[in-house]
Amino acid sequence: MKNNKKVIAALTITATVGLSAILPFNALAANPFTDAASKAQIQTAIEQLAQQQVVSGYEDHAFKPDQAVTRAEIAKMVALALHVKVDSAASNNFQDVAKGDWYYDYAVALTSVMGKNGQFQGSQTMASSELIDLLTAVLKVDKTAVAQLPSAAALANAQITRGQAALLIFEAQQLAPIQVTKLQVLNAITLQVTFSAPIPAAELELDVASKNFVFDNGLAISNVPRLKTGSKSTYIVPVPTQKAGTTYSLTYKGQPAGTFTASTEKIALKSTAQVANDLFEVESFLTDGVADYGYVIAAYSKSRPGAFSVDETNSSNGKTYQILSSMRNRQVQITPEGGTPMTASYLPFTQATDGRQAPKFILPNGEKFQPGVKYTVAADWATLANPTFTAKEIAPLTIQSAAAVDKKTIAVTLSQDPKDEIFVSRRVTLTAADGTVLTAEYTLTSRKGAVGTFALLNNAELVPGTAYTVAPVGAWSTASGVNVTLAK
C-alpha cells in the first residue's frame, strides 16, 4: 500500500459522481489476505473494508495488521471509506507530494485536514489521537462522537497499527451520512444507484423517498427504490421515461449525487394480447434477456419463483439482462386500425404475479375493445417485436356471491379464479330495498383466489340486517341475484 507496486487492487473512482464505488456485499471472499489479525473485531473490519475496496494488501498478499500505519495509508483509507471527493485535477498545495506518488489523489483530497506548513509527510506514522482528530474533521461531527466509538476508547495515544486504523475507520463509517457513491442509468426507465450504506427502511416509503431523490429537468422517481438481491446498498430506482438528449442531475437529501445523460435504450418486449374487454398485456421473457425487477430485488428473493441475483452489470451466469423496473404510473399508446390513439394505463400489481412478465394495461374512460378490430400498441419506453392483436369477444367475469366482512367491507367471489390483479380499479354497487345505493371499490392485493375484498367509499357503512343487491359498475363482470347482508 506504500507505493504503486505494492498496491494489489486500486479502487475505480466513478467519474460521473467523483466518489468511490461499493461492490456487492458478497463480491469478495471473507478474507482476501494471507494473514489475519489476532482480534476478531479487527479482522472483521479489515474484511469489510476490503469488500468495499477501501483497503488493499502488499505484493505477498498480506495485510500486515500489526504494522504501524502511515499517513499516506490513512489518507487512502479515510478518503475511500468516508467518500471524500477525489479529484485528480485538484491543485496540490503540498511541497512533499509529487504527481507520481501512489497516494497523490488522496493526499490532495484531504489537504485542508491533513496538511501542516505545506507538508504532508506521507511516510510518517500516526498516533490514535491524530486519527480521531482527522475523522472528526472529515465527518464534521463533535470529537466526542468519534472518541466514544468502541475501539477508540481502548487506544492509547501512541502509534496506531493498520489493523487498529481499519477498525476505527470502519466504526466511523456508522457516523457518516448516507450518500450516493455510484449512479448508473440502465435504460430509459431504470436507474441503478449505490449508496455508502443501506437506506433505512423508513426512508424507502414513497413519500419520503420522493423528497430525498430530487432530479432536475422534470424527472422524479416513479416508485420506491428496491435493494438488489445479494447487494449491500445498490438499489434499482424506477423513473419516468427519460427525454433523449437530456442531461439530468440528482441530489440526495440536498447533496449533489451525480449527473447522467438520458438513456435511449428501450425494454425489448415480445408481444401484446387482449386479456378482457378493456384489458390487454405486454409480454417479455427471461430467456430473451429481460428481467422484471421483481426477480432480482431482495424484497422478493424468497417469495418470487425463479428469483436470482445479478452482479453490478446485471449479469448472471454469463447472461446480461435488461431490468424492467416498476410499472407504476407507466402508460402505453394503443391505436385501433383506422381510429384514434388512446392512452392505456398500467393496472397495479399485474407486473409478474402470474409467473410471466406480463403487465396489464386498462383502456381509458370506460372504453371497450371492438371485436374484429386490429389494435397496435406502442410505448416510449419499450419496443414490441409483435405490437398488434385483433380484438375478440371475451365474456365478462361473473360474480357468484358476496359476503359482508364488516360494516365497511365485503368479500366478492367470482365463479373462477382470475389468477391476477384484474380486480384492480373495479367497483360494485350495493342497492337496498329503500333505494339507497352504496359503492365499493376493490382493495389492492386483497385477492385470494377467486375472492377479492371491496371497501365502501365515502365513509359509507352497511346497515345491519339490511339486504343489498350487488351489481358491477361497468361491463367488467355480471351478477344475477347476488345479495349481501350484515348480520345484526
NORFEN-V451513 format. One record per run of one state. SS is the DSSP state (H for helix, E for strand, C for the rest). FROM is the first residue (numbers start at 0). LEN is the number of residues. If there is no record, write none. Layout:
# NORFEN-V451513
SS&FROM&LEN + SS&FROM&LEN
This chain:
# NORFEN-V451513
C&0&3 + H&3&3 + C&6&6 + E&12&2 + C&14&4 + E&18&2 + C&20&19 + H&39&12 + C&51&16 + E&67&1 + C&68&1 + E&69&1 + H&70&11 + C&81&22 + H&103&6 + C&109&1 + H&110&4 + C&114&1 + E&115&1 + C&116&2 + E&118&1 + C&119&5 + E&124&1 + C&125&1 + E&126&1 + H&127&12 + C&139&3 + H&142&5 + C&147&4 + H&151&3 + C&154&4 + E&158&1 + C&159&1 + E&160&1 + H&161&14 + C&175&4 + E&179&8 + C&187&2 + E&189&6 + C&195&5 + H&200&4 + C&204&1 + H&205&7 + E&212&3 + C&215&5 + E&220&1 + C&221&4 + E&225&3 + C&228&5 + E&233&6 + C&239&7 + E&246&6 + C&252&2 + E&254&7 + C&261&5 + E&266&8 + C&274&4 + E&278&6 + C&284&1 + H&285&3 + C&288&1 + E&289&3 + H&292&3 + C&295&1 + E&296&1 + H&297&3 + C&300&14 + E&314&2 + C&316&2 + E&318&2 + C&320&1 + E&321&3 + C&324&6 + E&330&6 + C&336&4 + E&340&6 + C&346&10 + E&356&1 + C&357&2 + E&359&3 + C&362&11 + E&373&6 + C&379&2 + E&381&5 + C&386&1 + E&387&3 + C&390&6 + E&396&10 + C&406&2 + E&408&6 + C&414&12 + E&426&6 + C&432&4 + E&436&6 + C&442&5 + E&447&1 + C&448&2 + E&450&6 + C&456&10 + E&466&6 + C&472&4 + E&476&3 + C&479&3 + E&482&3 + C&485&3
